[in-house]
Amino acid sequence: MAGILLMVGYALMLIGWIWMIVTAIQTGKDTADKAIWGLVTFFCGIIGGLIFFFVKKEGRNPLLLQVAGWILAVLATVIGGGQASFNIGG
């Protein structure tokens, strides 16, 4: 059970992260703005997504998807006693 939650959590985080990068690039005013926000969300992950959301007021759905994935991954680790990543398939 914990392994499935962990995989779903990681998948949600990955999908939300990619979606946030695309949103950041699409909402930029000029090329420099697009590049800066794209790099911030790429390298900083969920923290970059939070910064982008509060500064630009865009990207609520991908941010919520990342947070939901993070919560599922933490929940899987708690349920699995910290060994969820080693119990996948077993």
Biopython code that builds the backbone (N, CA, C, O; Angstrom):
import numpy as np
from Bio.PDB.StructureBuilder import StructureBuilder

atoms = [
    (1, "MET", "N", (0.822, -1.201, 0.000)),
    (1, "MET", "CA", (0.000, 0.000, 0.000)),
    (1, "MET", "C", (0.858, 1.253, 0.000)),
    (1, "MET", "O", (0.595, 2.200, -0.742)),
    (2, "ALA", "N", (1.874, 1.251, 0.829)),
    (2, "ALA", "CA", (2.722, 2.433, 0.920)),
    (2, "ALA", "C", (3.496, 2.658, -0.375)),
    (2, "ALA", "O", (3.726, 3.799, -0.776)),
    (3, "GLY", "N", (3.894, 1.577, -1.021)),
    (3, "GLY", "CA", (4.632, 1.705, -2.278)),
    (3, "GLY", "C", (3.784, 2.319, -3.377)),
    (3, "GLY", "O", (4.280, 3.106, -4.183)),
    (4, "ILE", "N", (2.501, 1.961, -3.412)),
    (4, "ILE", "CA", (1.604, 2.524, -4.415)),
    (4, "ILE", "C", (1.387, 4.004, -4.152)),
    (4, "ILE", "O", (1.415, 4.814, -5.078)),
    (5, "LEU", "N", (1.168, 4.360, -2.885)),
    (5, "LEU", "CA", (1.005, 5.780, -2.540)),
    (5, "LEU", "C", (2.246, 6.578, -2.904)),
    (5, "LEU", "O", (2.146, 7.702, -3.395)),
    (6, "LEU", "N", (3.399, 6.004, -2.667)),
    (6, "LEU", "CA", (4.642, 6.690, -2.986)),
    (6, "LEU", "C", (4.782, 6.916, -4.486)),
    (6, "LEU", "O", (5.164, 8.003, -4.918)),
    (7, "MET", "N", (4.476, 5.902, -5.277)),
    (7, "MET", "CA", (4.577, 6.050, -6.734)),
    (7, "MET", "C", (3.567, 7.072, -7.252)),
    (7, "MET", "O", (3.903, 7.884, -8.113)),
    (8, "VAL", "N", (2.348, 7.044, -6.745)),
    (8, "VAL", "CA", (1.330, 8.015, -7.162)),
    (8, "VAL", "C", (1.746, 9.422, -6.737)),
    (8, "VAL", "O", (1.578, 10.379, -7.494)),
    (9, "GLY", "N", (2.283, 9.543, -5.538)),
    (9, "GLY", "CA", (2.747, 10.846, -5.064)),
    (9, "GLY", "C", (3.858, 11.407, -5.930)),
    (9, "GLY", "O", (3.833, 12.583, -6.292)),
    (10, "TYR", "N", (4.832, 10.573, -6.263)),
    (10, "TYR", "CA", (5.920, 11.027, -7.138)),
    (10, "TYR", "C", (5.412, 11.380, -8.531)),
    (10, "TYR", "O", (5.883, 12.342, -9.139)),
    (11, "ALA", "N", (4.455, 10.608, -9.041)),
    (11, "ALA", "CA", (3.892, 10.897, -10.363)),
    (11, "ALA", "C", (3.151, 12.234, -10.352)),
    (11, "ALA", "O", (3.278, 13.021, -11.290)),
    (12, "LEU", "N", (2.379, 12.493, -9.297)),
    (12, "LEU", "CA", (1.666, 13.771, -9.195)),
    (12, "LEU", "C", (2.645, 14.940, -9.083)),
    (12, "LEU", "O", (2.438, 15.992, -9.689)),
    (13, "MET", "N", (3.704, 14.749, -8.307)),
    (13, "MET", "CA", (4.704, 15.813, -8.197)),
    (13, "MET", "C", (5.365, 16.096, -9.540)),
    (13, "MET", "O", (5.578, 17.254, -9.898)),
    (14, "LEU", "N", (5.687, 15.053, -10.277)),
    (14, "LEU", "CA", (6.334, 15.222, -11.579)),
    (14, "LEU", "C", (5.409, 15.912, -12.575)),
    (14, "LEU", "O", (5.830, 16.829, -13.281)),
    (15, "ILE", "N", (4.159, 15.481, -12.637)),
    (15, "ILE", "CA", (3.201, 16.098, -13.553)),
    (15, "ILE", "C", (2.973, 17.556, -13.184)),
    (15, "ILE", "O", (2.959, 18.421, -14.060)),
    (16, "GLY", "N", (2.795, 17.837, -11.904)),
    (16, "GLY", "CA", (2.606, 19.217, -11.452)),
    (16, "GLY", "C", (3.820, 20.086, -11.721)),
    (16, "GLY", "O", (3.682, 21.261, -12.064)),
    (17, "TRP", "N", (5.015, 19.516, -11.567)),
    (17, "TRP", "CA", (6.254, 20.258, -11.810)),
    (17, "TRP", "C", (6.384, 20.642, -13.284)),
    (17, "TRP", "O", (6.695, 21.788, -13.609)),
    (18, "ILE", "N", (6.144, 19.679, -14.167)),
    (18, "ILE", "CA", (6.218, 19.966, -15.603)),
    (18, "ILE", "C", (5.145, 20.973, -16.003)),
    (18, "ILE", "O", (5.407, 21.882, -16.790)),
    (19, "TRP", "N", (3.950, 20.815, -15.469)),
    (19, "TRP", "CA", (2.855, 21.739, -15.766)),
    (19, "TRP", "C", (3.196, 23.144, -15.283)),
    (19, "TRP", "O", (2.881, 24.125, -15.957)),
    (20, "MET", "N", (3.838, 23.251, -14.116)),
    (20, "MET", "CA", (4.214, 24.561, -13.578)),
    (20, "MET", "C", (5.272, 25.219, -14.452)),
    (20, "MET", "O", (5.220, 26.429, -14.674)),
    (21, "ILE", "N", (6.222, 24.451, -14.948)),
    (21, "ILE", "CA", (7.248, 25.009, -15.837)),
    (21, "ILE", "C", (6.604, 25.554, -17.103)),
    (21, "ILE", "O", (6.925, 26.659, -17.540)),
    (22, "VAL", "N", (5.700, 24.785, -17.689)),
    (22, "VAL", "CA", (5.011, 25.233, -18.909)),
    (22, "VAL", "C", (4.190, 26.483, -18.629)),
    (22, "VAL", "O", (4.196, 27.417, -19.432)),
    (23, "THR", "N", (3.483, 26.515, -17.503)),
    (23, "THR", "CA", (2.689, 27.689, -17.140)),
    (23, "THR", "C", (3.581, 28.915, -16.943)),
    (23, "THR", "O", (3.236, 30.014, -17.378)),
    (24, "ALA", "N", (4.716, 28.727, -16.293)),
    (24, "ALA", "CA", (5.630, 29.845, -16.054)),
    (24, "ALA", "C", (6.175, 30.399, -17.362)),
    (24, "ALA", "O", (6.311, 31.613, -17.518)),
    (25, "ILE", "N", (6.482, 29.524, -18.288)),
    (25, "ILE", "CA", (7.007, 29.989, -19.583)),
    (25, "ILE", "C", (5.913, 30.672, -20.390)),
    (25, "ILE", "O", (6.185, 31.664, -21.067)),
    (26, "GLN", "N", (4.700, 30.175, -20.339)),
    (26, "GLN", "CA", (3.610, 30.753, -21.123)),
    (26, "GLN", "C", (3.146, 32.106, -20.608)),
    (26, "GLN", "O", (2.664, 32.923, -21.393)),
    (27, "THR", "N", (3.278, 32.365, -19.323)),
    (27, "THR", "CA", (2.741, 33.606, -18.773)),
    (27, "THR", "C", (3.746, 34.745, -18.751)),
    (27, "THR", "O", (3.406, 35.849, -18.325)),
    (28, "GLY", "N", (4.947, 34.514, -19.187)),
    (28, "GLY", "CA", (5.946, 35.586, -19.213)),
    (28, "GLY", "C", (5.615, 36.654, -20.237)),
    (28, "GLY", "O", (5.027, 36.373, -21.281)),
    (29, "LYS", "N", (6.006, 37.902, -19.922)),
    (29, "LYS", "CA", (5.728, 39.013, -20.826)),
    (29, "LYS", "C", (6.694, 39.060, -21.999)),
    (29, "LYS", "O", (6.289, 39.282, -23.140)),
    (30, "ASP", "N", (7.955, 38.854, -21.716)),
    (30, "ASP", "CA", (8.958, 38.853, -22.782)),
    (30, "ASP", "C", (9.859, 37.631, -22.606)),
    (30, "ASP", "O", (9.665, 36.838, -21.684)),
    (31, "THR", "N", (10.823, 37.486, -23.476)),
    (31, "THR", "CA", (11.674, 36.297, -23.460)),
    (31, "THR", "C", (12.461, 36.172, -22.165)),
    (31, "THR", "O", (12.602, 35.073, -21.629)),
    (32, "ALA", "N", (12.972, 37.285, -21.659)),
    (32, "ALA", "CA", (13.746, 37.234, -20.418)),
    (32, "ALA", "C", (12.870, 36.802, -19.243)),
    (32, "ALA", "O", (13.287, 35.988, -18.420)),
    (33, "ASP", "N", (11.661, 37.347, -19.169)),
    (33, "ASP", "CA", (10.742, 36.986, -18.094)),
    (33, "ASP", "C", (10.378, 35.508, -18.166)),
    (33, "ASP", "O", (10.339, 34.828, -17.141)),
    (34, "LYS", "N", (10.112, 35.009, -19.367)),
    (34, "LYS", "CA", (9.791, 33.600, -19.553)),
    (34, "LYS", "C", (10.956, 32.710, -19.131)),
    (34, "LYS", "O", (10.755, 31.690, -18.470)),
    (35, "ALA", "N", (12.169, 33.095, -19.512)),
    (35, "ALA", "CA", (13.351, 32.295, -19.175)),
    (35, "ALA", "C", (13.598, 32.277, -17.672)),
    (35, "ALA", "O", (13.904, 31.228, -17.104)),
    (36, "ILE", "N", (13.468, 33.426, -17.032)),
    (36, "ILE", "CA", (13.718, 33.505, -15.589)),
    (36, "ILE", "C", (12.718, 32.648, -14.820)),
    (36, "ILE", "O", (13.110, 31.851, -13.967)),
    (37, "TRP", "N", (11.423, 32.808, -15.118)),
    (37, "TRP", "CA", (10.422, 32.032, -14.392)),
    (37, "TRP", "C", (10.504, 30.548, -14.730)),
    (37, "TRP", "O", (10.274, 29.704, -13.864)),
    (38, "GLY", "N", (10.822, 30.228, -15.955)),
    (38, "GLY", "CA", (11.004, 28.831, -16.318)),
    (38, "GLY", "C", (12.149, 28.191, -15.549)),
    (38, "GLY", "O", (12.027, 27.065, -15.069)),
    (39, "LEU", "N", (13.270, 28.913, -15.432)),
    (39, "LEU", "CA", (14.417, 28.392, -14.691)),
    (39, "LEU", "C", (14.151, 28.304, -13.197)),
    (39, "LEU", "O", (14.574, 27.350, -12.543)),
    (40, "VAL", "N", (13.446, 29.303, -12.650)),
    (40, "VAL", "CA", (13.122, 29.275, -11.218)),
    (40, "VAL", "C", (12.259, 28.062, -10.894)),
    (40, "VAL", "O", (12.530, 27.338, -9.936)),
    (41, "THR", "N", (11.223, 27.842, -11.692)),
    (41, "THR", "CA", (10.355, 26.693, -11.415)),
    (41, "THR", "C", (11.048, 25.366, -11.715)),
    (41, "THR", "O", (10.744, 24.355, -11.081)),
    (42, "PHE", "N", (11.971, 25.357, -12.667)),
    (42, "PHE", "CA", (12.698, 24.124, -12.993)),
    (42, "PHE", "C", (13.654, 23.734, -11.875)),
    (42, "PHE", "O", (13.659, 22.587, -11.427)),
    (43, "PHE", "N", (14.460, 24.685, -11.427)),
    (43, "PHE", "CA", (15.497, 24.352, -10.449)),
    (43, "PHE", "C", (15.013, 24.339, -9.000)),
    (43, "PHE", "O", (15.603, 23.658, -8.161)),
    (44, "CYS", "N", (13.962, 25.073, -8.700)),
    (44, "CYS", "CA", (13.507, 25.171, -7.308)),
    (44, "CYS", "C", (12.294, 24.316, -6.989)),
    (44, "CYS", "O", (11.878, 24.245, -5.833)),
    (45, "GLY", "N", (11.719, 23.666, -7.988)),
    (45, "GLY", "CA", (10.611, 22.743, -7.754)),
    (45, "GLY", "C", (9.417, 23.393, -7.097)),
    (45, "GLY", "O", (8.911, 24.413, -7.567)),
    (46, "ILE", "N", (8.966, 22.795, -5.999)),
    (46, "ILE", "CA", (7.745, 23.266, -5.348)),
    (46, "ILE", "C", (7.945, 24.645, -4.715)),
    (46, "ILE", "O", (7.005, 25.439, -4.658)),
    (47, "ILE", "N", (9.149, 24.935, -4.243)),
    (47, "ILE", "CA", (9.428, 26.267, -3.684)),
    (47, "ILE", "C", (9.353, 27.316, -4.791)),
    (47, "ILE", "O", (8.782, 28.388, -4.590)),
    (48, "GLY", "N", (9.922, 27.017, -5.949)),
    (48, "GLY", "CA", (9.827, 27.916, -7.095)),
    (48, "GLY", "C", (8.389, 28.097, -7.544)),
    (48, "GLY", "O", (7.991, 29.189, -7.949)),
    (49, "GLY", "N", (7.608, 27.022, -7.471)),
    (49, "GLY", "CA", (6.187, 27.110, -7.801)),
    (49, "GLY", "C", (5.432, 28.005, -6.842)),
    (49, "GLY", "O", (4.563, 28.772, -7.258)),
    (50, "LEU", "N", (5.756, 27.914, -5.555)),
    (50, "LEU", "CA", (5.136, 28.797, -4.566)),
    (50, "LEU", "C", (5.494, 30.260, -4.825)),
    (50, "LEU", "O", (4.633, 31.138, -4.780)),
    (51, "ILE", "N", (6.764, 30.504, -5.095)),
    (51, "ILE", "CA", (7.199, 31.874, -5.387)),
    (51, "ILE", "C", (6.486, 32.397, -6.625)),
    (51, "ILE", "O", (5.979, 33.519, -6.630)),
    (52, "PHE", "N", (6.448, 31.585, -7.669)),
    (52, "PHE", "CA", (5.778, 31.987, -8.909)),
    (52, "PHE", "C", (4.306, 32.281, -8.659)),
    (52, "PHE", "O", (3.780, 33.278, -9.154)),
    (53, "PHE", "N", (3.639, 31.427, -7.900)),
    (53, "PHE", "CA", (2.215, 31.613, -7.643)),
    (53, "PHE", "C", (1.951, 32.912, -6.883)),
    (53, "PHE", "O", (1.032, 33.652, -7.233)),
    (54, "PHE", "N", (2.742, 33.199, -5.850)),
    (54, "PHE", "CA", (2.484, 34.390, -5.057)),
    (54, "PHE", "C", (2.895, 35.676, -5.765)),
    (54, "PHE", "O", (2.311, 36.730, -5.513)),
    (55, "VAL", "N", (3.883, 35.607, -6.640)),
    (55, "VAL", "CA", (4.309, 36.804, -7.371)),
    (55, "VAL", "C", (3.410, 37.062, -8.574)),
    (55, "VAL", "O", (2.974, 38.194, -8.787)),
    (56, "LYS", "N", (3.130, 36.036, -9.358)),
    (56, "LYS", "CA", (2.393, 36.192, -10.616)),
    (56, "LYS", "C", (0.895, 35.921, -10.492)),
    (56, "LYS", "O", (0.136, 36.271, -11.397)),
    (57, "LYS", "N", (0.455, 35.312, -9.403)),
    (57, "LYS", "CA", (-0.945, 34.922, -9.221)),
    (57, "LYS", "C", (-1.424, 33.996, -10.331)),
    (57, "LYS", "O", (-2.573, 34.088, -10.764)),
    (58, "GLU", "N", (-0.562, 33.117, -10.789)),
    (58, "GLU", "CA", (-0.861, 32.138, -11.836)),
    (58, "GLU", "C", (-0.380, 30.770, -11.366)),
    (58, "GLU", "O", (0.488, 30.677, -10.497)),
    (59, "GLY", "N", (-0.942, 29.716, -11.938)),
    (59, "GLY", "CA", (-0.442, 28.372, -11.694)),
    (59, "GLY", "C", (-0.947, 27.712, -10.430)),
    (59, "GLY", "O", (-0.224, 26.933, -9.808)),
    (60, "ARG", "N", (-2.184, 28.010, -10.037)),
    (60, "ARG", "CA", (-2.725, 27.405, -8.819)),
    (60, "ARG", "C", (-2.880, 25.890, -8.963)),
    (60, "ARG", "O", (-2.504, 25.141, -8.060)),
    (61, "ASN", "N", (-3.429, 25.435, -10.087)),
    (61, "ASN", "CA", (-3.677, 23.996, -10.254)),
    (61, "ASN", "C", (-2.397, 23.159, -10.276)),
    (61, "ASN", "O", (-2.344, 22.139, -9.590)),
    (62, "PRO", "N", (-1.360, 23.544, -11.034)),
    (62, "PRO", "CA", (-0.137, 22.733, -10.957)),
    (62, "PRO", "C", (0.506, 22.764, -9.582)),
    (62, "PRO", "O", (1.109, 21.780, -9.155)),
    (63, "LEU", "N", (0.383, 23.886, -8.884)),
    (63, "LEU", "CA", (0.938, 23.957, -7.536)),
    (63, "LEU", "C", (0.189, 23.024, -6.599)),
    (63, "LEU", "O", (0.807, 22.330, -5.791)),
    (64, "LEU", "N", (-1.136, 22.998, -6.697)),
    (64, "LEU", "CA", (-1.926, 22.089, -5.863)),
    (64, "LEU", "C", (-1.617, 20.631, -6.182)),
    (64, "LEU", "O", (-1.613, 19.787, -5.286)),
    (65, "LEU", "N", (-1.359, 20.333, -7.443)),
    (65, "LEU", "CA", (-0.991, 18.970, -7.832)),
    (65, "LEU", "C", (0.355, 18.578, -7.222)),
    (65, "LEU", "O", (0.519, 17.452, -6.752)),
    (66, "GLN", "N", (1.307, 19.495, -7.227)),
    (66, "GLN", "CA", (2.606, 19.218, -6.603)),
    (66, "GLN", "C", (2.455, 19.006, -5.104)),
    (66, "GLN", "O", (3.060, 18.093, -4.541)),
    (67, "VAL", "N", (1.657, 19.841, -4.457)),
    (67, "VAL", "CA", (1.461, 19.719, -3.012)),
    (67, "VAL", "C", (0.758, 18.406, -2.676)),
    (67, "VAL", "O", (1.124, 17.740, -1.708)),
    (68, "ALA", "N", (-0.245, 18.027, -3.466)),
    (68, "ALA", "CA", (-0.937, 16.755, -3.232)),
    (68, "ALA", "C", (0.025, 15.579, -3.388)),
    (68, "ALA", "O", (-0.022, 14.631, -2.604)),
    (69, "GLY", "N", (0.886, 15.637, -4.382)),
    (69, "GLY", "CA", (1.883, 14.588, -4.561)),
    (69, "GLY", "C", (2.855, 14.516, -3.407)),
    (69, "GLY", "O", (3.223, 13.429, -2.961)),
    (70, "TRP", "N", (3.271, 15.669, -2.922)),
    (70, "TRP", "CA", (4.186, 15.720, -1.789)),
    (70, "TRP", "C", (3.527, 15.124, -0.548)),
    (70, "TRP", "O", (4.155, 14.369, 0.194)),
    (71, "ILE", "N", (2.253, 15.468, -0.326)),
    (71, "ILE", "CA", (1.530, 14.939, 0.834)),
    (71, "ILE", "C", (1.397, 13.416, 0.732)),
    (71, "ILE", "O", (1.584, 12.714, 1.726)),
    (72, "LEU", "N", (1.078, 12.907, -0.447)),
    (72, "LEU", "CA", (0.975, 11.451, -0.615)),
    (72, "LEU", "C", (2.319, 10.757, -0.385)),
    (72, "LEU", "O", (2.368, 9.680, 0.209)),
    (73, "ALA", "N", (3.398, 11.365, -0.850)),
    (73, "ALA", "CA", (4.722, 10.768, -0.654)),
    (73, "ALA", "C", (5.087, 10.738, 0.823)),
    (73, "ALA", "O", (5.634, 9.747, 1.305)),
    (74, "VAL", "N", (4.792, 11.805, 1.542)),
    (74, "VAL", "CA", (5.071, 11.836, 2.982)),
    (74, "VAL", "C", (4.191, 10.828, 3.708)),
    (74, "VAL", "O", (4.655, 10.126, 4.606)),
    (75, "LEU", "N", (2.918, 10.757, 3.319)),
    (75, "LEU", "CA", (2.004, 9.791, 3.936)),
    (75, "LEU", "C", (2.473, 8.359, 3.701)),
    (75, "LEU", "O", (2.396, 7.524, 4.602)),
    (76, "ALA", "N", (2.955, 8.075, 2.505)),
    (76, "ALA", "CA", (3.466, 6.742, 2.206)),
    (76, "ALA", "C", (4.690, 6.417, 3.050)),
    (76, "ALA", "O", (4.863, 5.280, 3.487)),
    (77, "THR", "N", (5.524, 7.397, 3.276)),
    (77, "THR", "CA", (6.711, 7.177, 4.104)),
    (77, "THR", "C", (6.314, 6.912, 5.553)),
    (77, "THR", "O", (6.908, 6.064, 6.218)),
    (78, "VAL", "N", (5.314, 7.635, 6.038)),
    (78, "VAL", "CA", (4.850, 7.427, 7.414)),
    (78, "VAL", "C", (4.196, 6.056, 7.555)),
    (78, "VAL", "O", (4.466, 5.334, 8.515)),
    (79, "ILE", "N", (3.336, 5.694, 6.602)),
    (79, "ILE", "CA", (2.661, 4.393, 6.656)),
    (79, "ILE", "C", (3.672, 3.255, 6.545)),
    (79, "ILE", "O", (3.564, 2.247, 7.242)),
    (80, "GLY", "N", (4.649, 3.426, 5.666)),
    (80, "GLY", "CA", (5.636, 2.380, 5.456)),
    (80, "GLY", "C", (6.741, 2.372, 6.482)),
    (80, "GLY", "O", (7.684, 1.589, 6.363)),
    (81, "GLY", "N", (6.654, 3.219, 7.483)),
    (81, "GLY", "CA", (7.679, 3.256, 8.516)),
    (81, "GLY", "C", (9.013, 3.735, 8.006)),
    (81, "GLY", "O", (10.055, 3.322, 8.515)),
    (82, "GLY", "N", (9.003, 4.619, 6.986)),
    (82, "GLY", "CA", (10.240, 5.128, 6.431)),
    (82, "GLY", "C", (10.858, 4.216, 5.393)),
    (82, "GLY", "O", (11.882, 4.561, 4.804)),
    (83, "GLN", "N", (10.259, 3.060, 5.156)),
    (83, "GLN", "CA", (10.807, 2.082, 4.226)),
    (83, "GLN", "C", (9.954, 1.928, 2.979)),
    (83, "GLN", "O", (10.095, 0.939, 2.259)),
    (84, "ALA", "N", (9.064, 2.893, 2.703)),
    (84, "ALA", "CA", (8.129, 2.765, 1.570)),
    (84, "ALA", "C", (8.857, 2.635, 0.257)),
    (84, "ALA", "O", (8.418, 1.893, -0.622)),
    (85, "SER", "N", (9.948, 3.332, 0.106)),
    (85, "SER", "CA", (10.645, 3.284, -1.187)),
    (85, "SER", "C", (11.335, 1.938, -1.411)),
    (85, "SER", "O", (11.673, 1.609, -2.548)),
    (86, "PHE", "N", (11.545, 1.171, -0.374)),
    (86, "PHE", "CA", (12.198, -0.120, -0.505)),
    (86, "PHE", "C", (11.215, -1.270, -0.567)),
    (86, "PHE", "O", (11.622, -2.410, -0.793)),
    (87, "ASN", "N", (9.929, -1.004, -0.373)),
    (87, "ASN", "CA", (8.924, -2.050, -0.348)),
    (87, "ASN", "C", (8.078, -2.090, -1.606)),
    (87, "ASN", "O", (7.065, -2.789, -1.635)),
    (88, "ILE", "N", (8.456, -1.371, -2.635)),
    (88, "ILE", "CA", (7.655, -1.341, -3.852)),
    (88, "ILE", "C", (7.693, -2.724, -4.498)),
    (88, "ILE", "O", (8.762, -3.267, -4.780)),
    (89, "GLY", "N", (6.532, -3.267, -4.720)),
    (89, "GLY", "CA", (6.423, -4.578, -5.351)),
    (89, "GLY", "C", (6.546, -5.746, -4.382)),
    (89, "GLY", "O", (6.539, -6.905, -4.797)),
    (90, "GLY", "N", (6.659, -5.447, -3.105)),
    (90, "GLY", "CA", (6.846, -6.549, -2.171)),
    (90, "GLY", "C", (5.901, -6.605, -1.061)),
    (90, "GLY", "O", (5.985, -7.503, -0.223)),
]
sb = StructureBuilder()
sb.init_structure("model")
sb.init_model(0)
sb.init_chain("A")
sb.init_seg("    ")
for serial, (resi, resn, name, xyz) in enumerate(atoms, 1):
    if name == "N":
        sb.init_residue(resn, " ", resi, " ")
    sb.init_atom(name, np.array(xyz, "f"), 0.0, 1.0, " ", f" {name:<3s}", serial, name[0])
structure = sb.get_structure()
